[in-house]
């Protein structure tokens, strides 16, 4: 017998599987027809199950990748959630490579600003809470410290330094800058005590990664081989090593040439991976690395052996960002094809496709609970709900009417609708 909870759960997943242009449960196609038809399709393929023990998380059976409905484009003036599993849509500059990051409490998203480096948004209220900088160009790299107090940025126009801001006041705390150094990527250490800033020389020399403390005082420096510079950097979960994605200097076109693991304290190279990766992420255990590769999809690597464990194939174009969920079970990727894709970290199996933008999606980030995902695209930052209870709540809030008994018999295969 179908319970009321199973009914709501199935309705949410059915709408998600539709790939149609109506939001989860919105007033479209004569009420709920498209969503119900999607539900029928999902039921026919055995996709009713949606529970894990205890915690309920979005995801069909492993062999059933699904597409979330592609929403209509909202206006920039009033960016309402328009489709799929969105908590919020937040305006960001158009024609800009957008950066996004959750704050640790999950209540706010820091995203590329319009006329300023970055803006902190309240997710539930969809209102800006803090602006960083005044009359300055937007940031294309953003990372929030693990305690939520500091925001690090690299700007499109202010290319000679990385800047660190107090998230609560918006004031600049310190900058990271050196002669003949242009920052390209940055990352906080897991305990928030250190900031790594990777960059290339303005002319000659080799690229390097600077490690500084929370006052901006240099702690260490890692120098790459001649004619190479890092375009991406991440700390390991224990903060003891760094991962850098490398590109060769003095080329007409920048081609990423490999991934290197460093003991940043001693400057020792721990491992080189043959991944042409401009995006890297380390899983919470430190056992695996995921790379987003130029024109080649993505790969999952074993840190201990350097073995390629799996490939991520599905994006129609370059992967622009990668991230592990906090529990390490899911990988998220964004791409120039305008999609965010979720993958099983253990196998590389694609589980879910989130569609929301006609143009590229440049960046993404999980919240600390793994229940929400933020993605930054051209002119729009989207906050996606991944937790099933949240999805049910969104669906109920958009439900325009109840099912009739005839519809329950047709789509749920029960004699009467659950009460």
C-alpha positions in Angstrom: 0.0 0.0 0.0 1.3 3.5 -0.9 1.7 5.7 2.1 1.2 9.5 2.0 5.0 10.0 2.5 5.8 7.5 -0.3 3.2 9.3 -2.5 4.8 12.7 -1.9 8.3 11.3 -2.3 7.4 9.6 -5.6 5.7 12.7 -6.9 8.9 14.7 -6.3 11.2 12.2 -8.0 8.7 11.7 -10.8 8.8 15.4 -11.5 12.6 15.5 -11.3 12.8 12.7 -13.8 10.5 14.5 -16.3 13.1 16.6 -18.0 10.1 18.8 -18.8 9.9 22.5 -18.5 7.5 22.6 -15.5 8.9 23.1 -12.0 8.7 20.3 -9.5 5.0 20.8 -8.8 3.9 24.0 -10.6 0.8 25.1 -12.5 1.7 23.8 -15.9 0.3 21.5 -18.6 -3.3 21.5 -17.3 -2.3 21.5 -13.7 0.2 18.6 -13.0 -0.1 16.5 -16.1 3.5 16.6 -17.2 4.8 15.9 -13.7 2.2 13.0 -13.3 3.2 11.5 -16.6 6.8 11.6 -15.5 5.8 9.9 -12.3 4.1 7.2 -14.3 7.2 6.7 -16.4 9.4 6.5 -13.3 7.0 4.0 -11.7 7.1 1.9 -14.8 10.9 1.7 -14.5 10.7 0.7 -10.8 11.9 4.0 -9.5 9.6 4.4 -6.5 12.2 3.6 -3.9 13.7 6.8 -2.5 14.7 6.1 1.1 18.0 5.4 2.8 17.8 4.3 6.5 17.4 7.3 8.6 18.3 10.1 6.2 16.4 10.6 2.9 18.5 11.9 0.1 17.6 12.7 -3.5 18.5 9.9 -5.9 16.9 7.2 -8.0 18.2 3.7 -8.2 21.9 3.7 -9.2 21.2 2.5 -12.8 18.7 5.3 -13.4 20.3 8.6 -14.2 17.6 11.3 -14.4 17.4 14.9 -15.6 15.8 17.6 -13.5 13.4 19.8 -15.4 15.0 22.7 -17.2 13.3 25.9 -16.0 12.4 29.0 -17.9 14.8 31.9 -17.6 13.8 34.2 -14.8 14.2 37.9 -15.0 17.3 39.5 -13.5 15.2 41.9 -11.5 13.2 39.2 -9.7 15.2 35.9 -9.7 12.6 33.5 -8.4 13.1 29.8 -8.2 11.7 28.6 -11.5 12.1 24.9 -11.8 13.7 21.7 -10.7 14.8 21.5 -7.2 15.9 25.1 -6.5 15.8 26.8 -3.2 16.8 30.1 -4.6 18.0 32.0 -7.7 20.5 34.8 -7.0 21.5 37.5 -9.5 25.2 37.6 -10.6 26.9 39.6 -13.4 26.4 38.4 -16.9 29.3 37.5 -19.2 31.4 36.9 -16.2 33.1 33.6 -14.9 31.1 33.4 -11.7 32.5 32.0 -8.4 30.3 30.7 -5.6 30.9 29.3 -2.1 28.6 28.4 0.8 29.3 29.7 4.3 29.8 26.9 6.9 26.3 27.4 8.4 24.7 26.9 5.0 22.6 30.0 5.5 24.5 32.2 3.1 26.2 32.0 -0.3 29.1 34.3 -1.3 29.0 34.9 -5.0 30.7 37.1 -7.6 29.3 40.6 -7.3 28.2 43.2 -9.8 30.6 46.1 -9.5 32.2 44.7 -6.4 34.3 41.5 -5.9 31.7 39.5 -4.0 28.3 39.6 -2.3 27.1 37.5 0.6 23.4 36.4 0.1 20.9 35.0 2.6 19.7 31.9 0.9 16.2 31.7 2.4 15.5 35.4 2.1 17.2 35.8 -1.3 18.6 39.1 0.0 22.1 40.5 -0.1 23.7 40.7 3.4 27.2 42.0 2.8 29.2 43.5 -0.1 32.9 43.2 -0.2 34.8 46.1 -1.8 33.5 49.3 -3.3 33.3 50.1 -7.0 35.7 47.4 -7.9 35.6 44.6 -10.5 34.1 41.2 -9.8 35.9 38.2 -8.4 36.4 35.1 -10.4 37.7 33.0 -7.5 36.1 32.9 -4.0 36.7 30.7 -0.9 35.2 31.1 2.5 37.2 30.1 5.6 35.9 27.0 7.5 34.9 29.1 10.5 32.9 31.5 8.1 34.7 34.6 9.3 36.9 35.3 6.2 36.3 35.5 2.5 39.2 35.2 0.1 38.9 36.5 -3.5 40.8 37.0 -6.7 39.5 39.7 -9.1 39.3 40.0 -12.9 40.6 43.6 -12.8 42.8 43.5 -9.7 45.1 40.8 -10.9 48.2 41.4 -8.8 46.9 40.2 -5.5 44.5 38.0 -3.6 42.3 39.8 -1.0 40.8 38.6 2.2 37.7 40.2 3.7 35.9 40.1 7.1 32.6 38.4 6.2 30.7 40.2 8.9 31.9 43.8 8.3 32.9 43.6 4.7 36.2 45.2 5.5 39.5 44.1 3.9 41.7 42.2 6.5 44.8 41.6 4.4 46.1 41.0 0.9 48.5 38.4 -0.6 50.8 39.9 -3.1 54.4 39.6 -4.3 56.5 41.1 -7.0 56.1 39.3 -10.3 53.2 37.2 -9.1 49.6 37.0 -10.4 47.2 34.9 -8.3 45.2 32.3 -10.2 43.6 30.1 -7.5 43.3 29.9 -3.7 42.1 27.6 -1.0 41.8 27.6 2.8 43.2 24.8 4.9 40.6 22.5 6.6 41.3 24.1 10.0 41.2 27.6 8.5 44.6 28.6 9.8 46.3 28.8 6.4 45.5 30.1 2.9 47.2 28.8 -0.2 47.4 31.2 -3.1 48.7 29.7 -6.4 49.8 31.9 -9.3 52.0 32.6 -12.2 54.8 35.1 -12.8 54.0 38.3 -14.6 57.1 37.6 -16.7 59.7 34.9 -16.8 60.5 32.6 -13.9 58.2 29.7 -12.7 54.8 29.7 -11.0 54.5 29.1 -7.3 52.0 28.6 -4.4 52.2 30.9 -1.4 51.0 29.6 2.0 50.1 32.4 4.5 48.5 32.5 7.9 45.3 34.4 8.8 47.2 37.7 9.1 48.8 37.3 5.6 52.2 36.4 7.0 54.1 34.0 4.6 54.5 30.5 6.1 55.8 28.5 3.1 56.3 28.7 -0.7 56.2 25.9 -3.2 57.9 26.6 -6.5 56.9 24.6 -9.7 59.3 23.4 -12.4 60.7 25.8 -14.9 58.0 27.2 -17.3 55.1 25.8 -15.3 52.6 27.5 -13.1 49.6 26.3 -11.0 46.1 27.1 -12.1 44.3 25.2 -9.3 45.1 24.4 -5.7 43.5 22.4 -2.9 44.6 21.3 0.6 44.4 17.7 1.7 41.8 17.0 4.5 44.6 16.9 7.2 46.2 20.0 5.7 49.6 18.3 5.3 49.8 18.3 1.5 48.6 20.4 -1.4 47.3 19.5 -4.9 48.1 21.8 -7.8 46.9 21.6 -11.4 49.7 22.8 -13.7 49.9 24.6 -17.0 52.9 25.4 -19.1 53.9 29.0 -19.5 54.7 30.8 -22.8 52.1 29.2 -24.9 49.7 30.9 -27.2 46.9 28.8 -25.7 47.0 27.6 -22.1 47.0 23.8 -21.9 46.9 22.2 -18.5 49.7 19.7 -18.2 49.3 17.7 -15.0 48.4 17.4 -11.3 51.1 17.4 -8.6 50.9 16.5 -4.9 53.2 18.4 -2.6 54.4 18.2 1.0 54.1 21.9 1.2 56.1 22.1 4.5 59.2 20.5 3.0 58.6 21.4 -0.6 58.9 17.7 -1.6 56.9 16.4 -4.5 54.8 13.4 -3.4 53.3 12.4 -6.7 52.5 13.5 -10.3 49.3 12.4 -12.0 48.9 12.4 -15.8 45.7 14.4 -15.7 45.2 17.4 -17.9 43.2 19.0 -15.1 42.2 22.6 -14.5 40.0 21.6 -11.6 40.8 19.3 -8.7 39.1 18.3 -5.4 40.2 15.9 -2.6 37.7 13.6 -0.9 37.2 14.0 2.9 39.3 10.9 3.6 42.2 12.0 1.5 42.1 8.7 -0.4 40.8 10.0 -3.7 41.2 13.0 -6.0 38.7 14.0 -8.7 40.0 16.1 -11.7 38.1 18.1 -14.3 40.1 17.8 -17.5 40.3 20.0 -20.6 38.0 18.4 -23.2 38.4 15.0 -21.7 35.7 14.8 -19.0 36.8 13.9 -15.5 38.7 11.3 -13.6 38.9 9.8 -10.1 42.4 8.9 -8.8 43.7 6.8 -6.0 46.1 9.0 -3.9 48.1 6.1 -2.6 48.9 4.5 -5.9 48.2 7.2 -8.5 45.9 4.7 -10.3 43.0 6.1 -12.3 39.9 4.5 -10.7 37.1 5.8 -12.9 36.2 8.4 -15.6 33.3 10.8 -15.5 31.8 10.9 -19.0 28.7 12.9 -19.8 29.4 16.6 -20.1 29.2 18.0 -23.6 32.2 20.3 -23.2 34.8 21.1 -20.6 34.3 20.5 -16.9 34.6 23.9 -15.1 34.5 22.8 -11.4 34.5 19.7 -9.3 33.6 19.0 -5.7 33.1 16.1 -3.3 30.1 16.0 -1.0 31.0 16.2 2.7 30.5 12.5 3.2 32.6 11.7 0.2 30.0 9.6 -1.5 29.0 12.0 -4.3 31.0 14.1 -6.8 29.5 17.2 -8.4 30.8 18.6 -11.6 29.8 21.7 -13.6 30.4 22.3 -17.2 30.3 24.6 -20.2 27.2 22.7 -21.4 25.1 24.4 -18.7 24.7 21.4 -16.5 25.6 20.3 -13.0 26.1 16.5 -12.8 26.2 14.3 -9.7 28.2 11.1 -9.7 28.7 8.1 -7.5 32.2 8.7 -6.1 33.0 5.0 -5.7 32.2 4.0 -9.3 32.0 7.2 -11.3 28.4 6.3 -12.3 26.3 9.4 -13.2 23.3 9.8 -10.9 21.6 13.1 -11.6 21.7 16.0 -14.1 20.7 19.5 -13.0 19.9 21.8 -15.9 19.4 25.5 -15.4 21.5 27.6 -17.7 21.8 28.1 -21.5 25.4 29.2 -21.0 28.3 27.7 -19.0 28.1 27.0 -15.3 31.5 28.0 -13.9 31.6 26.9 -10.2 29.8 24.9 -7.5 29.9 24.1 -3.8 28.2 21.8 -1.4 27.0 23.1 1.9 28.5 21.4 5.0 25.6 19.0 5.4 25.5 17.9 1.7 21.8 18.9 1.5 22.3 21.8 -0.8 24.4 22.6 -3.8 25.1 26.1 -5.2 26.1 26.6 -8.8 27.3 29.9 -10.5 26.5 30.5 -14.1 26.2 33.4 -16.5 24.0 35.9 -14.7 22.5 33.5 -12.2 23.5 31.6 -9.1 21.2 28.7 -8.3 20.9 26.9 -4.9 19.7 23.4 -5.4 18.0 21.2 -2.8 19.4 17.6 -2.6 17.7 16.4 0.6 14.5 14.6 0.0 12.6 16.2 2.8 13.5 19.6 1.4 12.4 18.5 -2.0 9.0 17.4 -0.6 8.7 20.8 1.1 9.4 22.6 -2.2 6.9 20.4 -4.0 4.2 21.0 -1.4 4.8 24.8 -1.5 4.3 24.7 -5.3 1.4 22.3 -5.4 -1.5 24.1 -7.1 -4.2 21.4 -6.2 -4.6 17.9 -4.9 -4.8 14.8 -7.1 -8.2 13.5 -8.0 -9.0 9.9 -7.2 -8.9 9.2 -11.0 -5.4 10.6 -11.2 -4.3 8.5 -8.2 -5.6 5.4 -9.9 -3.9 6.4 -13.2 -0.5 7.4 -11.9 -0.2 5.8 -8.5 -2.1 2.7 -9.2 -4.1 2.9 -6.0 -7.9 3.0 -5.6 -8.0 6.3 -3.6 -5.5 9.1 -3.0 -3.5 8.9 0.3 -4.9 11.1 2.9 
